[in-house]
Amino acid sequence: MNRNFTWYSIIIIIMILYYFRSQIGQLDMKPPIANKQPHKTFAHGQERVDNYHWIRLSDDQKSAKNSEGWPDDQTMQVVNYINKENDYTSNKLKHTEKLQKKLYSEIVGRIKKDDSSVPYFKNGYWYYTRYEKGQEYPFYCRKKDSLGNKEELLIDVNQWAEGQDYFSLRNLSVSPNNKLLAFSIDTLSRRIYTVKIKNLETGKLLTDEIHGTEGPVAWANDNSTFFYTLKNKTTLLSENIARHSLGTSQSEDAIVFTEKDDSFYIGVYRSKSNKYIIIYNSSTLVSDYYILNADNPMGKFLQFSPREKEHEYSIEHFEDKFYIVTNWNAMNFRLMETSEEATSKQNWKEVISHRQDVFLNDIDVFSNYLVISERKDGLPQIRIINQNNGKEHYLDFGEEVYSAYTSVNLSFDTKLLRYQFSSLITPSSTYDYDMNSRESILLKQSEVVGGYDPDKYQSERLYATVRDGKRVPISIVYKRGFKKNGKNNLLLYAYGSYGSTIDPSFNSNRLSLLDRGFVYAIAHIRGSQTYGREWYEDGKMFNKLNTFNDFIDCSKFLIQKKYTDPDHLFAMGGSAGGLLMGAVVNMAPDLYHGVVAAVPFVDVINTMMDPSIPLTSNEWDEWGDPRNKDEYDYMIRYSPYDNVFKAEYPNMLVTAGYFDSQVQYWEPVKWVAKLREYKTGNNELYLYTNMDAGHGGKSGRFRRFKELALNYAFLIDLAGIKY
C-alpha cells in the first residue's frame, strides 16, 4: 500500500466530510426569534400592539455603562439579538464569501487609486481633491494663482481618520483672507459635527472648537467671525444659528437666530457674491430667508420676505439685486428679481414666467449670462440666456437617457460654465462650456481601471402606462446581445420621495451585475420630480400610494414586455426607497424573487407619532402627521411594519446602521423580527446591521463597498449564476 496515497485519501475524505457538515450546519441553522413583549398604543380609537417595541434604545443607552462597565439589561438584550441576526446572515451566506471578496475586488479595482478632481478657482487659489494609492481618504489641496505653482496641503484626512471605525471630515471653508480653514468632523455617523479651525500659515490648529453643529460655517468679512448651526441633542433638529468670534469659548457665542417651528430645517451660508451671510429656513412646503451684510457681523439679520404658507423659493445675489426662483402662483416655479434694498415679495419682478410643461429647478448667474437648470419631458436641460441681447439656447447632450447638471461656478466674470454629464453607459464627465462660442471642452472623464468599452452596453427609455393612466419612464441598461425572452435577471431600483429625482447616470460598480447578464433599470416613479412639481405632489401625503403602485406596475410592465419574469425580477431601494420596498412586498409579495431593502424607513406610524425621534417633525408635510386622524388613516394603509401579514414573502436582505440618525436602526430590526413571525414558505430573510456606522454605512473610499458586495452577492447567488 502506498502510505502517501493513504494519508492523502484520508485528508481528502476529512475535508469532504467537513464541507458537508458545514453545509448541513448552514441548512439546519435556525433563524433568530425575537422575544415578544407586547407594547400597547392607542390612537384615534384604535389599539395597536407592538411586540418588538423593546428593540428601541435611546442614544444614551447605546453608550452608557454601569459601575461594572456593562450596558444595561435592555441594551445587552438588543445587542445580543442583533448579533444573532448578523451571525445568522453571515453563516447562511458563508458560501458567498469568495464571491463577496471577488465582487469587492472588482468594484474597487475599477477605481483609479491615484486620482484627483478637476480644480476650480476661488479667491486667488485653485482648489482640488486628490487620492493616493493605499489611502482610504482624500487630501484637500490648493495652489496659488496658477496650477503650475507649489501645492499647499490643507488637510490629509487619512491622518485624522487613523484608528477610527467611522470618520467623516467635510464642510471645508476658507476665510476671505485665505489664512484660516474651518472644517467639521463626525466620528459616530450621527451627523453631529465638531468644527475645528486650522491656521493655514502655521499649519496649527486654533484652540477654538465648536460642538453639536450641522457642520458648515459662514465666514464674515472680518476673518475672525463665523456663523454656524446648532443641533438639538435629542431630536437632531437644527434649531439655532450662532455667532462665534475666534479666541473665545463656545459658551460665549451669541444665538442670532432661533427657529421655533420644529418642521423646519435651518442653515447658514455665504452668498456667491460674498456680500451677504444668509440664513435659510425650509420645510417641505415653506421657505424663509434672513440676510446680513458680511461686513457687519454684529448686525441684525433681516427677513428677506415675510414667511407665507406653501411658498417655496430660493435666492441668489448679484450686483445690486437678488434673483428669486419661486413657486408663487407657479407650481413649476418661475424666476423673479428684486432690488437688494427692497426684498419683500411685493417688489419682485418677473424675469421668466411659469411654464406648465417645464420645471425650473435652479439658476447660475454670470455677468453676461443667466443659466437655467430645467426639467422637460422627464429629462434635465441646461438653458443659456445672454443677458445683453436676450438670445438663448440649450446644451445638446447627444444621448436619449442621461444626467446633466451645472457644477462649481464661483466666478461671475467668466464666459465658461462648468457642468457634469453622465449616462447609463457614459462615465461621469466634467466639461467647461464656452457660452460665447457654444463649445464644450472635456476636462475629465472618470477612468474605469482595467478598461471600459461603452459600445458593449446599450441603454434605452421605456414608458409604462400604470393603473391610473400615467406614463412612468423607466431607464434601462444591459449588455449587448440581450434577448427579450422573459428569463433575464433584472434589478429594478427606485426612490420616489421628497421630490428627489434619480436621473440615469453611470456607475462602474454596476458592471459587476451587467457583465453577469443582469439588466439594470430605474423606475422614475411619482414622489420624484421627473416631470416637475406635479409629479412630486402626486406621490406624497394623501397620494403616497401612487409611488408604490407605480413601482409595482413598472415591474409588471417589464414582465409583460419580456424583459424578465417573477422568478428573475429583483428590487432594491434604500432609506425612503426602503419604505418603498417594504410597501411593495406587502402589496405584491409574489412579484419579486429577491429584494434588498437598505436602511429602510418602515415603522412609519410609530416614528411619525414621536417628535422626539430625530427628523420626525421635519417630515410631517411629506408623509403626514398621524396625530391627525385622516392622515393616520391613510398612512396606516401602507406602513410596512403595520401591514406585515402571513404570506410567502420574497427572498430579502435588509440592512441597518446602529448609529443611523436618519432611519433609526430599530425600524429595520423590528421589521425583520415581525417578518420572521409572519412569513411562510422557505424563502430567505437576512438582516445585516453595521454596528459601527450610520445611514451611509462604513466610511472610507473603499471600505464602504463591502456592503455593496454583500448586496450584489445576495442577488447573484439568488439568480443562480455560477461564480
N, C-alpha and C positions, 0 to 999 in steps of 0.2 A: 504493500500500500504506500502511495506517495503521501508522506506526512504533511508536506506543504499544501498539497491539494486538499487534504482532510481539514486542516485548520482554516484554509481559505473557504471551504464549503461551510464549515461551522459558522464562520464570521458572516457569510452571506445570509445564512438561514436566520441568524440572530437579528441581522439588520432588517430582513423581511418581516420577521415576527414583530420587531419593534415598530416598524412602519404601520403594519396592520393594527397593532394595538393602539397606536396614536390615532389612527383614522377612526377606529371603533370608539375610542375615547371621545373624539370630537363628535361623532354621531350620537353617542349616548349622553353627552353633556346637556344638562337641563338648563333652560334659561332662568335667570334670577326671578323670583317672585317677590314683589314689594309687599310689605305689610300694609294691611288696610286699617286705617284709623279714621273713622267717619268724622267729618267736619261739616256741620250744617250751616248754610247761609240762607237768608230769606230776602227776596226782592220782589216787589210788585205782586205779593200774594202767592209767590211760588217758592217752594223749598227745594234747594239743591244740596246734594250730598257729595262732597269731595273726599274720597277715601285716601287721597295721596297729598293732601294739604301739608302734612308733616315734612315733606321733602323740601319745603321752602325754609331757607336760612337767611338771617339778616347778614349784612356785611360785617357787623361786629362779631357775630358768631363764627364766621369763617376764620378770623384771626385771633379770637380770644382763647386764652389758656387758663386752666385752673391753677391752684397752688402747686400741683404736681407736674404742671407743664402739659396737661392734656386738654383737648377741646371738651365742651360739654357733651352730655349723652346724646342729645338730638343730632349735633354736628357729626359725632362719630357714627351714629346710625345712618345718616345721609351719605357720608363719605364712603362708608363700608358698602352701602348699596350701589353707589355709582362705580366703585372699584370692581364690584362683582359684575356689573354690566360691561365695563371695559374689558375685564378678563374673559367674559363670555364671547364678546366680539373678537377679541384677539385670538382666542382658541378656535372659534368656528371659522375664522378667516385665515388661520395659520397656513393653510395650503396655498394662500395667495401671497405669502410673504416675499417669495422670489419675484413674483410679478410686480408687487409694490415697489421693490427695490429697482427692478428694471424700468418701471414707469418713472420713478423718481429720477433715475439716471438719465432717461430720455428727456424728461422735461427740463431739468437743469442743464443738461448737455446742449440744449438748443440756445441757451442764454450766453451771450458774449460776456466773458468774465471780466475783461479789462475794458469796460465801456464808459462812455461819457455822454452827457446830454448836450444839446445844441446851446451854446452860450447866448445869453441875452444881455443887453446893455442897459445899465441904470446908474444914473448919477455919477458918471465918470469911470465906472467899472464894468467889466464883463464877468458875469456870474454863470457858473455851471456846476454840475454834479458829476463826479466820476466814481468808478468802481475799480478795484484791483483784484487780481486773481487770489483766491483763497480767503476773501473777505466777505462777510455777510452784509455789511452795512456800507453806506456811501461816505465819500469825502466831499464836503462842500467847499468850493474854492472860488477865487476871483482873480482877475488880472486888471491892473490899472491901465486905462486908456486904450491899450492895444492887446490883441491876443498873442502878440509876439513877446510881450513883456513877461517878467518872472511871476510864477504862480504864488499866490498867497493862500495858504490853507486856513480856512475859517474854523472848520470842525471836522475831526476824524471821529465819526460815530462809533467805529469799531472799538476805540479806546473806552468810550463811555459805556458801551454795551457789555464789556467784558465781565463775565461772571453772572449776568442777568438771564433768568429764564425767559423774560419778556422785556423788550426795550423799544421805546419809540421816542425819537427826537425829531421835532418838527417846528413849524412856525418861525423860521429864521427871519429876523427883521433887523436891518442895519439902520443905525441912526442917520439923520440927514447929513451930518458931517463925516460920515463913513468911518467913524472911530470906534463905535460900540456895536456889539451884536447881541440882540436878545434872542433866546431860543427856549423851547419848553420840552420837558421830558416826562414820560409816564413809564413806570416800571411794573405796573399791575394790570394794564389793559382795561382800566375802568374809565379812561378818557378824562381823568382828573390830572391836570398838568402842573408841574412846578416850573416857573420861569426863572432862568438864570441870565446873567449879563457877563459878557466877555469883553475885555479891553483889547481891541484888535491891534493896538500899537505895542502893548507889552505882552500880549498873549495870556494874561492872567485874568482870573475870574474876580468880579467885584463881590463884595460881601452881600449885596442885595440879592434876596431870594424871595420869590412870591409863590405862595402855596394855594392850592384849591382853585385853580383857574381853568378856563376853557382852553387856553394856550396862546392865541395870538395877542400881540401888543400893537399899539399905535403910538408912534413917537410924535411928540410935539417938536416944533422947530428950534426950541432952545437946547436940544440934545441932552437934556437932563430930566425930562419929564416924559412919562408914557402912561397910557391908559390900558386897562385890561378888564376882563370879565371874570367875576367871581361866581362859583357854583355852589348851590345848596348841597351840603354834605350828604343828606339823605335822599332827596329826590333827584339830585344831579342837575336840577334846573339852573340855567344861567339867570341869576336874579339881580346882580348889581354890577355897575361899571364903576371902577375905582381909579384914582389917580395916584401915581407913585412918583416921588422925587428921589433921584439917586442919592445914596448916602444915608437914607432914613430907613427905619424899620417898617415892615408891612403894617404893623399895628397903628402907625401914624397916617396911613393912606386914607384919603378922603373918599367917601362914596359920592359920586357926582350924579348918579342916576340909579333908580330902583324901579324895576318892573313888578307891579303888584298883581298883574293878571298872569296866573300860572299856566295859561295856554300859549304863552309867547316864548319864543327863543330870542335872545338878545346877543349882541356882539358889538365890537367897535373896530374901526379900521381907518386908514388914512386915504384920502382921495388920490386918484391918479395925478391930479394937478398939484398935489402936496399942499394945497391951501387950507384944506379942512380936515378936522377929525370928525368922523361920522359915527354915530350910534344907530344901529338898526334894531328894530323890533319886528318880529314877524310871527304870525300864527298861520294856520292853513289858509285863512280867509282874509287876513288883515296885515297891512304893512304900516310901519311908522318909523320916522327918521328924526334925529336931532343932530344939529351941526354946530361946530365950534371952530373959529379961526385958529389954525395951528400955531400962529404967532402969539396967541393969548391963552395958554393952557390953564390959567387960573380963572378964566372967564366962565360964563354960564352957557350951557348948551341950549340952543333954541330949537323948538319944534319946527320941522320943515313945513308941515301942513297938518291941521287937526285930524286926529285919528277917526276913521269912519268905518262902519260895519261893512264887511265884504269889499273893501277897497284894497287892492294889492298894487304895489308899484315899486320901482327901483329908481335910483338917481345916479347921475354921472355929471361931475362938474367940468366945465370947460370955459376958460377965459372969464367972462363976467356973467355966465348963465349956467343953469342946470338943465340937462336933458332928463326927461322922465318917461319911463316905459310903464304904462298904466292900463288897468282894466276898467277905468272909469267910463261907463257906457260903452264898453268894448270887451266882450268876452275873450277874444283872441288878442287883446292888448293893442294899443296904439302908442305913437311917440309924440311927446309934447315937450315944450321948453318954457323956461321962465327966467326972469332976471334973478340973480343971486340976492338982490335987495328986496325982492317980493316973491317969496316962495310958496305962499298958500295957494290952494287949488284954484281959487277964482282968478288967479293971474296967469294960469297956464294957457299956452297957445299951441294948437295942433301943428305938428310937422308931418307926420304920416298917419293917415286915417285908418280906422279899423277895417279889416277885411274878413269876411265870413269864412273864406277858404284858406287863409294864411295866418299862422300863429307867429306873432312877433315875440321872439324869445329873449334877445339881448342886443346890445349895441356896443361898438367900439368907436370912439371919437378920435379923429385926427384933425389937424389944422385945415386941410383941404378936402378931406373925405369923411363921410359917415358910413360905417359898415354895419349892416343889419343882419343879425342871425335869425333866420326864419325857419318855419317848417311848412312845407307844402306837399300835398299828395303823399303824406306819410314819411317824407324824407327831409333831412336838413338842407338848407340853402344858405349861401352867403351872398348878400346883395351889397354892391358898392355904389354909393351915391357921391358924385362930385359936388361939393358944396359951393363951388364957384359958378358952375353953369347948369346944375341940376340934372345932368346926364347920369344915367345909371346902367348897370349891367350886373349879371350874375356870374359866379365862377362855374365853369363846366368841369365836372369831376370825371366824366367819361365812363362811369360804371352804373349798372342798374341798381345794385344794392351796396350801400356804403355808409360810413360815418364820417362827418366832417365838422370841424368847429374851429373858431379862432383861438389862438394860443396866447403867448405872452406878448402884449403890445403896450409897452410902458411909455413910449415917446409919442408926443403929439406931432412934432415937426418931422415927419417922415412920409415917404411915398410907399414904404414897404409894410405889408400886412403879413404877419406870421399866422399860419394856420396848420392844423393837423388833418391828415386824411388817412383813412384805412377802410378796408372792406373785409369780407369773409375770406378773401383769397390774397389781398394785398397787405403786407406788413405795414405797421404804423409809420407814417412818413411826415416829416416836418418840412414845410415849404415857406419861403418868403415870396409873396406875390407883389409884383410891381403894379401899383394901381394906375400908374400913368401908361405904361407900355402893355399892360394886361398879360404879363409873362410870369409864370410860376417857376421858381428856382428851387429845385430839390436840395435841401441842406443835409438831410439824413433820412435813411430808411432803416428801420430796426433790422439788424442782421439775425438770421436764423443760422446758428452754427451747425455745420455739417451739411449745409446746402438746403435750398428750398426752391422748388420749381412750381410756380403758380399755375402753369399750364396743366399740371396733373390733377387739378381740382376744378370744380365748377360750382357756381352759386346761382341762385335764382330767387325770384319773388313770387310767392303764391298768395292767393286770396281765398280764404274760407268764408263762405256765407253761413253765419251762425243762426241760431234759432229765432232771433227777432229780426232777421233780415240784414244785419250789419255785415260788411265785408272786412274781415280781420286779416291784415297782412301777416305772412309767415316768411321769414328769411331763412334760406336753407342752403347748406353746402355739403358736398360729398366728393368722393374721389371719382375721377372719370372712369368709365366702364360700369358705372352704377346702372342697374336694371330695375325698373318698377315691376317687381314680381310679387310684392306683398310680403316678402320674407326678410327684408333688410332690418338690421338693428338700427333703431333711430332714437336719439336722445333729444327730447323737446324741453326747452328751457323758457322760463318767463319770470317776470317780477310782478308788474301790474298794480302798483300802489304809489301814492304820493306824487303822481304826475311824472315819475321818473321814467324816462324813455330809454330802453336798451337798444341802441342802434347797432346794426350788424358791423362788427369790427373784427380784425384779425387777432388770433390768439394762438401762438405756436404750441401751447400746451394741448390744444385740441387735435393736433396732428396725431397724437398717440391713439385717439379714437378713430379719426378719419382713415389713417393708414391700416387700421384693423377692420375696415369695412363699415364702420358706423356712419350714419347720416346724422348731421347736427342741424337743429332747427331752433329758431327763436320765434315765439308767438307774440306778436305785438298787440296784446290784449288791452281791453279797456281798464282804466286806472292809471295808464301811462298817458302821455300827451302826443302820441304818434300822429294823430290827426288834429291836434290842437286842444284847447281847453275843454271843449265839449266831450272829447274822448276820455278825459280825466274825470270830469263831473259825472259821467255816465258809468263810472266804475268805483265810486266811493259812497260812503254813508248808506242811504237807502237804495242805492244802485249797486252795492258791492257784489251781489250775486252774479251780476253780468261778467265780472272778472273771472269767476270760476267757470261759469257756463261757456265763456269764450274759449278757455283753455281746453275744456272737455270737447267742445265742438271742433276746435282745431285738430285735436287728437283724432276724432272720428273722421275728419276730412282727410287726414294723411293716410288713414287706413283705407278709406273709400277709394283714394287715388292710387292705391297700391304702393305707397312708399314704405309701408310697414304693415304689421298686424299686431293684435294684442299680445301675442307671445314674444314679440320683438320690440315693443314700444316701451321706452323708458322716459321718466320725467325727473326734472331737477329744478329746485328753487331754494333760495336762502333768505332768511330774515322774514320780511313780509312775503317774499316768494316762497318761504317755508310754510307760511299760513296758507298760501295757495295750494301747496302740496297736501297739507292736512285736510283742506276742504275737498279737494277733488278725489282723494282716496276714500272719503266718506260717501261722496256723491256717486262715484263710478269706480268702485274697488276692482272690478274685473277688467278694466280698460288698459291696465299697465302691468308689465311683467316685473318691473323694478322701479323704485323711487328713491331719490336722495333728497332728504329734507335737511338743509343745513341751518343751524341755529334758528329753528322755526318759531315764529310767533303764533302759538297755537292755543294758549289758555286765555282767549280773548276776553271773556266776561270777567273772570276773576281779576285779571290785570287792569282792565279799564274801569273796574269798580273801585280801585285803590289808588288814590292820588299820591300816596307815599312811595309808590314804585317809580323808579326813575323813568321820566319821559311820558308817563301816563297822561297828565293833564295837557301836554302839548298835542296829544293825538286825538282828542275828542272830536275835533272838526273833520278828521279823516275817517274814523271808524264809527263814531257816535259815542255818546255818554250813556252807559247802561243804567245810570241812576234815573234816567227818564224812561218811562215805560215803553213808549213807542220805539225808541232806539234799542232798548233791551230786547223787545220782542223780535226786532229784525236781526240783531246780532246773534241771538241765541239760535237762530236758524242755521247759521253757518259755522259758529265757533267750533273748531276741530275737536278740542278736548271734550266739549259738551255733547258732541254728536257721534262719538265712538259707539259702535253697535256690533252685535255679533255678525261677523262677516269674514269671508276669506280675503283678507287684505293682501295687496301685492307684496313681494319681497321689498323690504325697506331698510335703508341705512339712515339713521338720524344722528346728527352731531350737535354738540353743545359746548359752550365755554363757561367754565366755573366762575370766572370773573367778568362775564359779559354784562355790560351796562345797558345795552340796547334791548336785548331779549334775555331776561334773567334765566339762568341755567335751569331752574326748576320747571320751566314750561316744557321743553322737550323731554326732560327726565320724567315728569309726571305723565306726560302723554304716552311715552313708551310703556310705563307701568300699567296704564289703563288699557293700552292696546294689547298687552300680554294677557290681560284679564279677559278680553272680549274676542280676540282674533280666533278664527277657526282655520282648519287646514294646516298644511305643512310648510307654507312659505316662511322665509326667514325674516326676523326682525332684529336689527342690531342697533345698539346705541354706543356712540363714542363721545365721551366728554373729555375735552382738553382741560386738565386740572391746573394748567399754568397760564392760560390765556383767556381772552375775552371774545368779542364779537368777530374779530377778523382772524382768529386763530393765532398761530405762532408768529412771532416777529422774525425779521431777517429776510434777506433777499432770496435765500434758497430753502431754509427750514420750513417755511410756510407751505411749500409744495408737497410735503409729506402727507398732509391730509388730503390734498387733491389726488395724490397717487392712491390713497386708500379708496377714495370715491370711485376713481376710474377702475381700480382692480375689482371692486364690488360689481360694477357694471359689466366689465369684460368677462368675469367669471360667470355671472348670470347668463350672459349671452352665449355661453358655451364655446367661446373662441379659444383655440389651443394656444397655450403660452408656455 
